[in-house]
Structure formats: C-alpha cells, structure tokens
C-alpha cells in the first residue's frame, strides 16, 4: 500500500483538530474562530506531544485561498448601495475610530521601540473590529433588534471597505519603502479608478450574463460560475498591482447586487467555511508559545489599548455624529476586539516581508483575549452609561442633548448642490469608462489593425474605431443633466445663473474634446490647430447624433435596471423596509422583523386575540406573507406560520416582545410524535354493536372519535369498497379505520361495550 501524500496527512490532521475544537467551543458557546486558532496551535510543530503538520508551505497556500473565500463571502454580504445608505453617523464614527486607532497602535509600537513598518501595520490591525465576532455576539445576546446594533453594523460596513483601502495603502508602502505623498495619492487614485471601472462594468455585464444563462444554471453550475468570476477577478486584481483578496472582495460586492446573490451566498458558504477554517488554523499554527511569554508585556499593553481606545474613540466618534450618549457608549463598547482583518493585514505584512516575525503571534494572542472579552464588554456598556450619567454635570448633559438634536435636524439640499453632485458623478464615471475603453483600444485593437492593413490605414482605422467606441460615453458626459429639473429651475430662477450653468456645459465639452485630441495625437503627428479642429467637429457630431443618443440611453437604462433589480425583487416579495424606518430613530423607535415559527402558539390566532399592543406596548405595522404585504393589519387578521411581523417599538419593548415570541414556541418531543402517529386498524360490526344498523355519518366515528373510515368489507363480499356515508352498516361488515392511537382505543372500547 502506497503512503499518503504529506498534504493529505496534514489536511486530515487539521480537519480532525478543527472538528474536535469546534464541538468543544460550540458547547462552551464561544466563537468558532477561536476554536480553529486553538486547533492550529495544537497541530503546529511548536507542540511536541501531539501530531504536527509535515509541510506547512502547502497549508500556507491553502490559507491564502481561505482569505480569498473569506473576502469573497464578505463582499457578498457587502453592497455599494448599503455603503451609500449608511448615513452620516456611520461615516463620521468609522473615520474617527480608524484614524484614532491607527495612531494609538502606532504609538504603542513606537513606545516599545519597534521599527516603523511594525508600528504602521500594528495601527492598521488595531483599527478594524471583527465583523464576524460582533455579529455572533449580538445574536447570542439577543441584541440584533436594538437601535445601537444597526449603527454598529453600519460602522462595520464602512470599516470593511476602508480596510481594503488600507491594505492597498500598506502594500504600496511596503513596495516603495517610502511615505511620499505623491506615491500615496497615485495609489489612492488608481484604487478609485479600478473600483469605479470594475463596479460599473461588472454591474452592466454580470447580471445580463446570469439572466441569459438562468435556464442553464443548476446549483452546481451557479457555484462553478460564481467561483470562476471570483478567481478571474483575483487574477485581474493581481495583474494591475492589487492584492488577490481585494479582487475577491470586489467581485463579491458586484455579485451582491444581483438577484442571485443570496443563492450564491448559500452555495459558497460550505466552501468558504472549509477554506476559512484552514486559514484560521494556519493562523493558530504561527503562534509560538515562547514568543507569547517573551512579549507578554506588549500583548497586555495592546489589549488595554484596544479596550480603552475603542471604548473612548468609538464612543467619541458616535457622539460626534450626533447620537445620544447611551447609544454612543453601547457602540464603543461593542467594537473592542480585532479579528479577521487583523489576521489578513498581518499575513500581508509577512508575505511582503516588511514586518517582524514576532508581530503575527502577538496579534493572534491579542485577538483571542479581546474576543473572549467582547460579550462582557457589550454587557458592561449599559451599567457604564448609568454610572457616567449619574456623575456627569448637568451642564454637560444639556450640551450633549442640544448637540445631538441639532445634528439630527434635516438639511434640505438646494438645486445647486444636487446638480453639482450629479455632474461630478457623471464626469468621473464616464471619464473612467472613456479612459478604460481608450486604453484597451490603443494597446490591443490598434496594433492588430496596423499589422493587418498596414501602417497608415491601420492608424486611420484605429483612430476611427477608438473614437467610435468612446463616443457614447463622451456624449453622455456632455449632455447628461443639461435638461434636468435642477438645471431648468436654476436657469429660470435667476439670469445670473446662466453663465455658471453654461460654464459647466462648456467644461464638459472641453473634457470630451481633450479625449478626442489625445486619441488623434496618438496615431498622427499634425499641427495642434488641425487636431483640435477635427476633435471639435467629432464632438459636435457626437452631440447631434441620434444613434449615439439612443445608445447612451440604452446603456444607462440597462445599468440602472441591473442595479435596481434586487431592490425591485425585494419590494415584490415584501422584504424591503419602508422609507419611514429611518425617521423612527429620531423618536428612539425602530422597526424590526420577527418570523413566526411553525410551532408557535400564536399561529392561527388573530391580532385581537393576541392583544400584542396592550401586552407589550408594540405596534404591528405590517404582516408579510409570501409575496403579499398586509399593511396596518386589523384585529381580525390572523397570524400564520412563517409570517413575518414588522413591529415598531423601543429597544426595551422589542426585547420583551422577542423574548415572549420565543417562549410561545411549543417544544415538540419524541412522545408527541408517537402520540400523534396515525394507525390503520379494522374491526367487525357485531349484532350488539352501537354502530350496527346506523350509517357511518350517524355513527359519529369521525365527529365524536376523530377517526376516518377508509374502507368497508361486506359479509357476503370480501372485496374492499369505498365507504358510502349514507349506507347503513350491517352485521358482519368489516370497517377499516384510520386515526391516532388514543382515538382508536376509545372507538374500540365503545364498540366492545356495545
């Protein structure tokens, strides 16, 4: 028998250790991530009394695949539309926390005399809280329905995208080994360029492809296609100088905007869990016991920095965004841990060779400690608030209340602001598309044409083809918003607005002419006046072309439809929350969804019978039943299994309601199944039976005994016939009866007594 390859041996050991540890940590109600880290620690060469992996290099490759899957799955839960909807409080809070925690981490590293890159990477690790751990903590503590939890999750959405930006910046620093502002600006602009390009092109093409291939898409096919998209973007991101994890995240966020996103998420989940487990096990394998003992001082200092820093700056950032003190402290105390992104940034530093070997095990140890402390910190937030509120000067309380009220005041956008935002967005998006199309044509199509038809004609055809390809985008860049409501209102409102409005149009014309000038100059050497003249004529033809107008409208319409398809489907299914939800927060109210389980005692009862409003001080705003939404349901409306109740109330009211909703679920035991099991039995109608001479309907077998006669055999005819409820039963008839055991026993007792 041949020996197994080392990779298979190592994989078997890893999965066995991970399987045992997940069971133990599940029993202890601790995050599974910690179980994987402990499994990696046990299976590492540092522990001599247990089997160890043979080839750690292969495991490292698998862990890199695990990072790709983790960020791909994270992208599927992320959405650019969610990012646009998180609101000012989340933006202000996230930016404050990240900037302050980066400085805290860098200061801690500097205080221990570590090198500059170690300090910077440590700051990046400390700035990112763990989305996975916070999600689980909120679920375990039953806090997902509370107001502050929604704000925390919005902050985490922003931290995820900012973590990607931070990874790009850290990679740039590592490669260039300098901190010049110009290099950093170039990296950020490059990142924004490819983000816009990939998002726009991806949203346009991928939903169209999935829609056309829907009939061919089984679960297996959809999984393979989704992973193909993921790894294709991974390769593309690596080609243009970004990390593979960045490409996986981008593709996940693009697929998150499609109708199939939830289906893809379910299909990818097992694969993600497998490779994610391998990644976290590899994290645990890098923990060296002697290193932890040696650096116990820095570990404790970093833990203290996270607990104090996230509490102080998290609370301060949320307060700065205009939220009440209680909400701010609950948010700040919830963010006191580091997790998956800290490991990913640490792995990035190791792979680039710019961080010291001791930094990785230190970060792992810090993550384990802060993760264990997370539930206790969340529980501590409310008592800490009461303590602060008790000793805070009355003047400070009034100042905070006045500030939060002032920030939450709605500011109406004027026409100039909305028009300028729209024009900037149009110019940026269509300029990015124009640059991408121009670059593709000049470096791919043009050389082929020159090689095929000769130098002059190849250049001419190349210039014409490039201008034609970029024309729909340049026309949209010039003409969009020129006939909008805001533009017309400003034009009519004041004649002094005419000059600025015309200047905006002229500026966009100049940008379009600049693109055409660059294309012509790339192919031909001629006088500037001639090139500019030809470019102006080309742009004018674009503006007045009806074909290009139809093309640009069609392209934009398809993009918008693809972008809104998921929201339209949610509206149809009744899954989208109404617009008034955001306004409820100003009154310390919010709307939460509660699914009625099949075993709930509330199922089948009317709202009037349940009297939820009187008992729990909540209001049932809607009942979602399949694709049907019942808004403002009356007392006569019944609740059925799997209904979704949209309930309005405060944090305390919803918490009580949620607890009660769980209590009314009946626990089904094995005895219940045995008791409710249906049986088929038979008995003979005798002369003294109370059923003799009576019809099945008159006998009360169904009404009184809850049994069903499914067949009758006559004394003179042994064939089984369908029972006629109006035909009298005769002596010698054999009745075949179906019913529960208890009901059949009662029926037989009456029959025998008779």
N, C-alpha and C positions, 0 to 999 in steps of 0.2 A: 504493500500500500504506500502510495506516494505521500510525502509530507505536505501539509498545507502551507500556502504562501504566508510569509510574515504579515502581510496586510490583512489577510483573513483572520489570522490568530489575534492580531491587535484589535480588529473590529469586533470580534467575538468577546474579547475581554472588556472592551469599552462598553458595549451594549449590555453585557451581564452586570457590570458595576453600575451603569446608569439605571438599568431596570430595578435593581435592588434598592438603590438610593431614592429613586422616585417614589417607590412604595413607602419607604420609611418617611420621607419628607411629606408625602401626601397624608400619611397617618398623623404626623405632627402638625399638619396644616401650615406648612412653610412653603415658600416659593420653590417650584421645581428647579429653577435656575441654580439655586444653592445646592440642590442635590446633585446636579450634573457637575458642578465645580468640585464637590467632595469626591464624587466618583473619579474625576480626573486626578485628583490628589492621591487617591488610593492606588490607582493604576499606574502612577508615574514611577520612574526609576528611583525617586527620592525615598520611597517607602520600600524597605528591603524585605519585610516579612510577608508581602503579598505579591502575586504575579504582576509583572510590569510589561509595558509595550516594548516591542523589539525595534521597530522602525518609526521613530517619531516624525521623520520628514514626511512620510506619506500621510500621517494623521494631520500634519500641518496643512497639506494640500486640501484635504477634506474639510478642515476647519475654514479655509478660505471659501470653499463652496458653501459652507454653512453661513458665513457672513453674507454672501450673495443672496441666499434664500431668505435670511432674516430681513434684510433691507428690501427685498422684493415684496415680501409679505407686509412689511411696514408701509411700503408705498401703496399697496392695495387698500390699506386702511386709511391712507392719507388721501387728500384731494386738494387740488389747487383752488377749487371753489370753496372748500372748507376754509382754506387759508384766507380767502377774500372776505369770509363771513365771520372770522373770529372776533373782529371788533377792536376798537382802540384799547380797552383794558388789557386784553391779552398781549397785544403788541408792546405796549409800554412795560408791562410786567416782565415779559420774556426778555426784552432787550436790557432792562435794568438788571435782572438776575444774571444773565450771561456775562455782561460786561463786568459787573462787580465780582462774580465768582472767578472769572479768569484772572483778575487782579489779585484776589485772595489766594488762588492756587499758585500764581507766580511768586507772590510774597512768601508763602510758606516754603516753596522750593529754594528761593534766594536765602531765606533765613538759615537753612541747613547747608548752605554753600554749594548747592548743586549747580551744574552747568546751565547755560542759558536755554538750550533746547529742552532740557528736562523741565525747567520751570514753566516754559510756554506750553508744552504738552500737558503737564500736570494741571495748569489752569484750564485748558480745554476739556480735560476729563472731569474736573470738578464742576464745570458749568452745566453739564447735561444730566438731568434727572432721568430715572428709569421709567419709561412708559409702561413696560410690562409689569413691573413690580407695583406701581401705583394703581394700575387697572385691577390687579388681583386684590390688593389691599382694600380698595373701595368695594369690590364685590364681597369679600369676606366680612367686612364691617357693615355692609348694607347701606353704603353712603352714595351709591351711584345716582340716587334720586335727588340728592340735596343740591342746593344752589351753587355752593362753592366748588363742588365736584365738576360741574360743567366748565367753570372758569379754569380749573386746573388742567382739564383735558385740552382746552383751547391753547393754554400756555405750552403744553407738551407738543401739540401740533406744530407750533412755531419753533420750538426747540429742535424738533426733528429736522425741519428744513434748514435751520440755522446751523445745525450740527453738520449737515452735508457741506454747507458753505465753509464752515470752519475746517473740515477735513481737506477741502481743496486749498485753503489758505495755508494750512500746516504743511501740506505736500509741497507747495510752492516754496515755502521757507526752507524745507529740508533739501530740495533740489538746488536752489540758488545759493543757500547758505548765507543769505543776507536779508536785510529787512528794509530794502529801499522802497520808498513809497510808489515809485513808478512801476516796479515789478508787481507790487501788490494790486495796484489799480488795474494793470493789464490782466491779471489773473481773475479779478472780480468781473471785469467787462467780458472776458472770454467765457466765464461761467454763465453770466446773464444771457449772452448771445446764444449759447448752445441750449440753455434752459428754454428760452423762447422758441428757438427753432424746433427742437425736439417735441415740445409740447404742442405747438401749432400743427406741425406735420403729422405727429402721432395721432392727435385728436381727429384730424381730417381723414387719414388713411386707414388706421386700425379698425375703428368702428365700421367703416364701409366693408372692409375685408371680412370681419366677423359676421356682418349682416348677410353678405353674399354667400358665405360658407356655412350658414347656420344649419341648413338641412344635412350637411355632411358631418356636423360636429357631434360626435358622441362624447361621453365623459373622458374617455381615453384620448381621443383626438384633440379635444379642447385643452387638456393638460399638456400634451406634447407641443401644441401650437403656442400656448402661453409661455412655456419654458423656452421655446425657440425664440420668441420675442425677447424674453428676459436676457438670455445669454448672447443674443445678437446685439442688444444694446450694451451689454457688458464689454464685448469686444470693441464696439464702436467707441465707447467712452474711453477705453484704454488706448485706442489709436489716436485720439485727439488730446491725450495727456491727462485724463482724469482717472480716478481710482475705479476699479471694477464695481465696487459696492455702490458708487454714485450712479453708474449706468443702471444697475438693478433697481435702485430706488426710483429713478426717473421712469423706467418702463412700468413699474408697479403703479406709480401715480397716474400714468396715462391710462392704463387698463382700469384704474379705479373709476374713471369717468364713463366707462362703457356699461351697457345693460348687464353684461355677463360678469361683472366684477365680483359679485357675491358668489356666484357659481365657481369662478376661478379661484377665489379665496378658499372655498371648501375643498376643492380638488388639490390645491397646492399645500394645504395645511399639513397632511401627513408627511410629505416630502420635506417641508420646512421644519417640522418637528424633529425628523430624523437627523438632518444635517445640522440643524440648530443645536441639538443635543451633542453632536460630535464637536461643534465649535466650543460650547461651554465646557465640555470635558477637556478639550485641549487647553482651555484657559486654566483649569484646575491643575493640569499636568505641569504648567510652567511655574507653579507655586513651589518655592524651595523653603523648607522649614527653617533652616539655619539663617536664611535671608530675612524671614519674618522676625526671628528672635533678635537678629542683629539690628534691624530697623524698626523695632517696636516703638521707639520714641516718635519717629516721623509718622508712623501709622496712626498712633493715638492723636498726634497733632493734626493730621489731615482729617481724621474722623471729627474732631472737635471743630475744625474749620468748616466742614460741611454742615454739621448740625447747627452751629451758631450762624454761619454765613448765610445758608439758605433760609433759616428762620428769620434773620434780620432783614436781609436784602429781598427775600421773597415777600415778606410782609410789607416792607417799604415800597417795593415795586407795585404791588397790588393797591396799596394805599394811594400811591402817586397816580394810579389810573382812575381814582375816584370811587373806589369800593369802600364799604363800611369796615370798621376795624375788625369785627368778628370774622367776616369773610376773608379779609387780608391775612389774619393770623392762621385761619384754617388752611389757606392756600400755602402759606410759607412753611408751616409745619408738615404739610403733605409732601413737599419737594425735597426732603432731607435725605437723599440717597443718590448713589450713582449706580449705573447698571450697564446695559448692553453697549451703549455708545462709548462709554469709558473704555470698555474692552476693545472695541473696534479702533478707537484712536490710539490706544496702547499698542495694538497689533500693527497699526500703520507706522508708528514710531520704530518698532522693532524691525519691520520689513524694510524700512528705509535706512535703518542703521544709524539713526540720529539720537536715540535715547539710550540711557544707561541700562544695563541688564537688571538692576535692582528695581526699576520703576514698575515693571509689569506685576511682579508678585505683591508689591506694596498696594497697588491699585486694586488687585483682586481681594486682598485682605480687607481693605477699606470698604469695598463693595459688600462683602459678606457681613461685616459688622453693621453698616448702615441699613442694609436690607432687613436684618433681624430687628432693628430698632424702629423701622418705618411704621408698623401698626401702633406702637406705643407712642410715637411722636404725633400721629394723627389723633389718637385718643386724648393726648395731653393738650391739644390746641384749645379746646373749649374751657377747661379749668384755667389754662394760662390766660385766656381772654378775660375771664371773670376776675382774676387776680389783677390784671392790668387795669381793667375797667374800674375796679374798686379804689385803686390808689392813684389813678390818673387825675390831674387837676381838672376842675370843671371847665376852665378856660380852654384847655386843650381839646376836651370833648366837643365843645361848641365849635371850635375851629375846624376839627375833622368833619363834623356833620355839615358845616357850611361849605367846606371844600367838596365833599362828595356830592352834595346837592347841586353845586354849581357846575361840576364836571359833567353830571348826567343830564344837564339841560341840552335839549336838542338844538343844534345849529343848522339852520336852513341854508342849503347851497344856493348861491346865486348862479345866474346863467353863465357869467364869465368863467367861474371856477369849473363848472361841469363841462363847458365847451373846451377849455384848455386841457383838462384831464383826458377827455376823449381824443383830442387831436394829438397829444403826446403819445397816447397808447397806439393810435393809428400809425403815426410816423415811426415809432420804434418797431412795431410788429412787421409792418410792410417793408421797412428798411432791412430788417434781419432776413426776411424771406428773399428780398432782392439780392442781398449780398450772397446768400447761400446759392441761389439759382445762378447768379453771375459766376461765382467761383466754380461751380460744377460744370457749367458750360465752357468756360475758358480753359479749364485744366483737363477736361475729358472729351467733350464733343468736338471742340475746335481742332485739337491735334489729329483726330480721326478724319475730319473733313479735309484738312491740309494734306494729309497723307493720301487721301483718296482722289482728290480732284486737282491737286497742285497748289502752289503757294498762294497766288493771287485770288483765284476763285475760292479756295479753301478759306482764306481770310475773310473774303466778302460774305460767303455763306455763313461762316462762323459768327461774324458781327450781326448779320440779319437774324440768325437763329437765336442768338443771345438776347437781342433786343425784343424779339417776339416772345420769348419765354418769360422775360421780366416785365413785359408791358402790362399784363393785368394787375400786377402788384403796384406798379408806378401810377397807373390810372387811379386805383383805389386810394393810394397815398395822397394824390392831389385833390380828388373830388369828394371823398367821404366827409360828411358833416357840413358841407357847404350849403345844404338846403335843410338842415336840421331845425327843429323848433327853437333851440337856443340861438342859433345863428340868425334866424329871421327876427326873433324877438329883440336881439341886440341891435340889428340893423334898423328896425323900425323905431326902437326906443329913443335913440339919440343919434344925430348926424355925426357927432364926434366919434362914434364907434366905427364909422365907415373905414377910416384909414387903418386902424389896428386890424380890423377883420380882413381887409384887402391885403395887408402885410402878411397875415397868416397864410392866406392862399398863395401869395407870391413866394413866400419862403418854401412852401412845399413844392412849388413848381421848380424852384432853383435846385432843390434836392434831387428831384427827378431828372432834371437836365444834367446834373452832376453825374448821376449814374450812367446816362447815355454817353456823355463825354468820355468817361473812363473806359467804357466798352469800345468806342470807336478808336480812341487813342491807343488802346492795347493792340489793335490789329493794324492800324495805319498811322504813318507819320505824315502829318499835314499841318497847315497853319492853324493857329488857335481859333481864328475867326471862322474859318471854314468848318472846323469840328463843332464849335458852339452853334453855328447856324444850322447845321444838319441835325444837331441834337434838339434844338428848339422846334424845328419842323417835325421831328419824330414825336416829340412830346405833345405837340398840338394835334397830330394825327391820333395819338392815343386818347386824348381828351374827348375828341369829337367822334370817336369810333363807337358805333352802336354794338358791334360784335364784342369788343373788349368790355363795354359796359355790362352786357349780358353775362360774360364770362366771370367778371369780378363779383357780380351779384350772386351768381350761381355758386361760386367757390365759398363766399361768405355764408350763404344760406345753408350749404351742406355742413360747414364747420359749426354753425350755431345749432343746427339740428342734432348733430353728433354730441355737442357739448351739453345740450339740454335733454337728451333722450332719457337719461337716468332719472332726472327730476320729473319728467313727464310720466314715466312709468310709476314712480313713487306716488305722484298725485293720483294717478288712476287707481292704484292699489290702496290709496288712503294712508300711505306710510309717511307722507311729508307733513311736518308740523306746521300749523297755521302761522300766519305772519304776526299775530298778536303776542306770540310767546315771548319775544324779546322785550316787549313793553311791560310784561308782568313782573320782570325782575326789578323794575323801579319800585314796585309795591311789595318787595320781598316775597312775591309769589312766583311760582313757575309751574309748568305743565310736564307731567311725567306719564309714561306709558306703563300699563300693567296688563299682562296677559293672563286670562282666566284659564287655569289648568283644567284638563278634562275631569279630574277627580274633585274639583272644587264644589263645596256645598252651595255656593252662590249660583251655580249653573242651573238654569231653568226657572229662576225666580225673577220677579220684576224689581225695578228700582224702588218702587213704592214699598214693596215688602222688605227690601233690604234696608231702606232708610239710611243710606250712606252719609248723606249730607248732615243729618241730625246727629248721627252717632260719632262721626269722625271729623266734622267741620270741613269736608272737602266737597268739590263740585265736579260731577261727571260732565265734561264738556262734549265728548264725542264717544261713540261706540264704533269701532272699526271691525267689520265682519266680512272677511274676504276682500272683495273689491268694492264693497259698499260701506259708506261712511254715514252714520246717523248722528247729525249734529244736534246739540241741545236736546237729548232724549228726554221723553216724558216719563212719568211714573209707571205707565203701562208697558214700557219697553222691557223685554226680558233679556237676561244675560245668558249666553250660550257658551259652551266650551270652546276655547281658543279665540274668543273675542278679545280684542284689545281695548281697554278702557283708558281714555285720555283724561286724566284727573288733574284739577287745579287745586293748589294749596301751598302752605308754607312748608319749610323743611320738617318741622316737628309733626305737622298734621300728616304729611305724606309718609313719614317714617312709621307713625302709628298705623296708618292705613295699610302700608306694605306688610307690616308685622301681622296684622289681623288677616290679611288676604292669604298669607302663608299658613296661618293656623287653621283656617276653614277647609283646607285641603284634607280629604279623608285618606288615611293610610290603609292601603289595600294589602292584606296579609294572605298567606297561603290558605288559611282556613276559609277566607272569603271566597276564594276560587273554588275550593272543594264544595262549600255550601251552595254556591250558585251554579254548579255544574248541572247541565241538562242530561236526563236519562230517558231511555225508551223502555217501557215495560208493557206487559199485557195482562189482562185478567178476563175471566169468563163470567158472563151475566148469568147468575143462577136465579131460581124461581123466587127466592126470598130477597133478592137484591132490591134496594130502593130505586135502582135505575131501570128495572125491568118494566116494560110497557110504556116508558117515557121516552121522548125524543132526546137527542143529545143537547138540544137547546134548553129543554125543560129540566134536564138532569142537573144543571149548574156546574158541570165538570170544569168549564172554562171560567165562569163567573165567580163561583164560590171557592174552587180549589186551584185556580190559576194553572190548569193543565189543558193540554190540547190533544183531542182525538185525531190521529193522523190516518187511521185505517180501521176497517171492520171486516171480520170474517163471520159469515153466517154458519149456522149449524149444519145446513144442508149444502153449503157451498164453501169449500176451503180456500177459494181464491180471495185475495185481499182486494177490497174495493175502497174507493174514496168515500168517506162518510157523508151522508146527507143529514144535515142537522134537523130536518123536519120528519124523518122516518123514525118510528118508534123502535126501541131496542127490544129484541126478543130473547127468550131463554136460550142459552147455548151460544149466543153471539160472543165472539172474542174481540175485545177492544184493545187496540194498540194506542198507548197514551204516552205523550212526551211532557216532561215537567221537571222541576227541581226536586231533589231527593226528599226534602221535608214535605213539599206539597203532595208528592206521590204517596208518601207514607200516610198522610191524613186521608187521602182519597181511598186507599186500600182499607184503612180502618173502618171508614163509613160503610164500604162495600161489604166487609166481613160481618159487621154488626147487623146489617140488614139481613 
